[in-house]
Amino acid sequence: MDQSLRGALLGWLDDHRSDMLRLLEAAVNIDSGSHDKAGVDRVHELFREHLESAGIATQVHDMDKHGNCLSAHIPGPRAAAGKYVLLLGHMDTVFPAGTARERPFCTDANNAYGPGVADMKSGLVMNTFIARAFSEIGGDHAPIRVLYTGDEEIASPSSRNLTLEFARQALVAFNAEPGRPSGNVVTGRKGALFLDFEVDGVAAHAGVNHAQGASAIEAMARKIVALHSLTGSEDGLTTNVGTMRGGMSVNTVADLAVAQLDVRFTERHDRERLRERIYQIIEDESVSCTCGRVTREGSFLPFAATEAGKRLLKKYQDQSLTLGYSVHGEYAGGSADSGLTSSVGVPTLCAVGPVGAGYHTVDEVCRIDTLAPRAQAVAMTILEGCDVGQGPAPINPP
């Protein structure tokens, strides 16, 4: 590695700490819930304007229902057979409109606070400044593509195909989800299914003609017990009905019940077989004259550890050590778009973003002192060269 170039890149990122914080403040103070297309679009405009003002070419990828995606391209002189390093991140948050006004960005001596500050607007800022550093300093590196998506928190229904398209041409992928509270990165994740479902029953007066009714709530309760019994039936499989409501009044046999199911599984599970089992439970007539059906489905693919991914982690760890801190890989039960990149055989590291905690809560926090060092670790890995070979072909391609 050219030490003078290394020093220039490290120095540039170190010198732009305050600029990173200002861009993070602007991003956090924009509401961008997954279903708030206008808000997510304002976030992509913020980053587009920032990148273009720095001379970096961008492209907006229009989405009809959810927020538009944004990509940026930084050419690199190192031959990579038409491939590039992919820096990935999402602009949407889980918070409703008005949250940014109620809890705007703020800081203390060590931390930054606000909706989405860690998950994952700080990661977007990090990716943006890595791109700017290479654009301004140059050097012998592979081309870099940065992708900003707008619906990851709801399993990427609109951006999924675009992410897969970018991933198929990637040399490696770094997903800037927040670093674990320990400072570690993520080298494997569970996949997930999210199902909204409902049960129709037959309404009747609970006192006068109870026998003429068919309780949707009873049918739903039976289905919930059956769904929850799947937990632990296979190693690493969990199911959880997180919300349920139904009925009209205490003295009416309920004619409708609705619920939401969360399923987590590993790469060892046959997700289609698992999905069929769940649909069968939901659709079976668990109480006579009732009918169940799925009304919405979302899914994340599992992020499977590979030998190529381990080699990428080693390169990243080596660079982190030169910066004065150590990093290890962790497995996470939570899901992310790193499952998409790994599903097409791309060596992937996830949670390389600034360190945070309290994601999806009012206590969400990002450690300010990790903004620049985490950017430096990814940048040095890119500069060192991260051609670690491709992972195995996916068994169940998306």
Secondary structure, DSSP 4 states (H G I P E B T S, - for coil): --HHHHHHHHHHHHHTHHHHHHHHHHHHTS--BTT-HHHHHHHHHHHHHHHHHTT-EEEEE--SSSPPEEEEEE--SS--TT-EEEEEEE--BSPPTTHHHHS--EE-SSEEESTTIIIIIHHHHHHHHHHHHHHHH--S---EEEEEES-GGGT-TTTHHHHHHHHHTEEEEEE-PEEPTTS-EEEEE-EEEEEEEEEE-B-EETTTSGGG-B-HHHHHHHHHHHHHTTTTSSTT-EEEEEEEEE-S-TTEE-SEEEEEEEEEE-TTS-HHHHHHHHHHHHHS-SSTT-EEEEEEEEEE--B---HHHHHHHHHHHHHHHHTT----EEEESS--THHHHHHTT--EEE--EEEEE-TTSTT-EEEGGGHHHHHHHHHHHHHH-------PPPSS--
